[in-house]
Amino acid sequence: MSSCPRRHAGRGKLKEDGVNISDWLTALCLFAGHAAKNYPGVDLVALAQYLTNQLRAGEGLDLLLLKELVSVMTACPHPSPLGC
């Protein structure tokens, strides 16, 4: 998983409008969520460490990965502060 963000290092995480998240990042996070749910061998500790490192580096957009992990693994399609 750690090699995927490096491959897309030249791409922006936001679309050209500067507001919306890039399609490639959204798809990658959704894929990671489904992979973690369907394959128990996926190391969630490594994903958590990646998120921690990104947050320390000031990259808050990578929280989309956490959102998709929670959404897919709990079968709650759009997690909100109020619950499912």
Kinemage of the C-alpha trace (Angstrom):
@kinemage 1
@onewidth
@group {chain A} dominant
@subgroup {mainchain}
@vectorlist {calphas} color= white
{ca met a 1} P 0.000 0.000 0.000
{ca ser a 2} L 2.820 2.409 0.734
{ca ser a 3} L 4.053 2.254 -2.865
{ca cys a 4} L 0.720 3.426 -4.332
{ca pro a 5} L 0.865 7.007 -3.038
{ca arg a 6} L 4.480 7.266 -4.224
{ca arg a 7} L 3.474 6.322 -7.754
{ca his a 8} L 0.981 9.165 -7.802
{ca ala a 9} L 3.287 11.679 -6.115
{ca gly a 10} L 3.270 13.895 -9.210
{ca arg a 11} L -0.502 14.025 -9.339
{ca gly a 12} L -2.465 16.443 -7.263
{ca lys a 13} L -4.862 15.104 -4.678
{ca leu a 14} L -7.364 17.779 -5.628
{ca lys a 15} L -8.951 18.373 -9.001
{ca glu a 16} L -7.974 21.472 -10.940
{ca asp a 17} L -10.767 23.420 -9.252
{ca gly a 18} L -8.840 23.126 -5.981
{ca val a 19} L -11.918 22.000 -4.069
{ca asn a 20} L -12.905 18.474 -5.096
{ca ile a 21} L -10.852 15.353 -4.415
{ca ser a 22} L -9.219 13.729 -7.458
{ca asp a 23} L -10.925 10.720 -8.961
{ca trp a 24} L -7.763 8.605 -8.753
{ca leu a 25} L -7.430 9.229 -5.002
{ca thr a 26} L -11.097 8.456 -4.397
{ca ala a 27} L -10.816 5.216 -6.385
{ca leu a 28} L -7.613 4.209 -4.604
{ca cys a 29} L -9.181 4.743 -1.173
{ca leu a 30} L -12.308 2.839 -2.153
{ca phe a 31} L -10.163 -0.028 -3.459
{ca ala a 32} L -8.172 -0.083 -0.215
{ca gly a 33} L -11.379 -0.224 1.806
{ca his a 34} L -12.738 -3.165 -0.174
{ca ala a 35} L -9.385 -4.956 -0.105
{ca ala a 36} L -9.169 -4.598 3.687
{ca lys a 37} L -12.684 -5.980 4.085
{ca asn a 38} L -12.369 -8.889 1.671
{ca tyr a 39} L -8.797 -9.949 2.432
{ca pro a 40} L -8.053 -10.438 6.136
{ca gly a 41} L -4.325 -10.486 5.395
{ca val a 42} L -4.307 -6.736 4.698
{ca asp a 43} L -2.232 -5.097 7.409
{ca leu a 44} L -4.468 -2.433 8.931
{ca val a 45} L -1.652 -1.409 11.261
{ca ala a 46} L 0.391 -0.387 8.219
{ca leu a 47} L -2.543 1.634 6.878
{ca ala a 48} L -2.964 3.323 10.256
{ca gln a 49} L 0.764 4.138 10.331
{ca tyr a 50} L 0.554 5.575 6.818
{ca leu a 51} L -2.366 7.787 7.886
{ca thr a 52} L -0.480 8.900 10.996
{ca asn a 53} L 2.590 9.815 8.956
{ca gln a 54} L 0.497 11.723 6.426
{ca leu a 55} L -1.312 13.670 9.142
{ca arg a 56} L 2.009 14.579 10.748
{ca ala a 57} L 3.130 15.843 7.349
{ca gly a 58} L 0.014 18.016 7.112
{ca glu a 59} L -1.746 15.900 4.487
{ca gly a 60} L -5.334 15.846 5.727
{ca leu a 61} L -6.805 14.650 2.425
{ca asp a 62} L -5.511 11.173 3.202
{ca leu a 63} L -8.245 10.917 5.829
{ca leu a 64} L -10.395 9.897 2.869
{ca leu a 65} L -8.691 6.504 3.225
{ca leu a 66} L -9.903 6.221 6.824
{ca lys a 67} L -13.407 7.305 5.796
{ca glu a 68} L -13.571 4.634 3.100
{ca leu a 69} L -12.167 1.943 5.401
{ca val a 70} L -14.803 2.676 8.028
{ca ser a 71} L -17.556 2.989 5.443
{ca val a 72} L -16.809 -0.274 3.663
{ca met a 73} L -15.946 -2.362 6.709
{ca thr a 74} L -19.033 -1.310 8.685
{ca ala a 75} L -21.407 -1.422 5.695
{ca cys a 76} L -22.383 2.169 6.459
{ca pro a 77} L -22.210 3.837 3.017
{ca his a 78} L -21.870 7.439 4.172
{ca pro a 79} L -20.668 7.734 7.743
{ca ser a 80} L -21.908 10.872 9.398
{ca pro a 81} L -21.540 12.317 12.885
{ca leu a 82} L -25.083 11.150 13.650
{ca gly a 83} L -24.490 7.498 12.731
{ca cys a 84} L -25.930 5.262 10.012
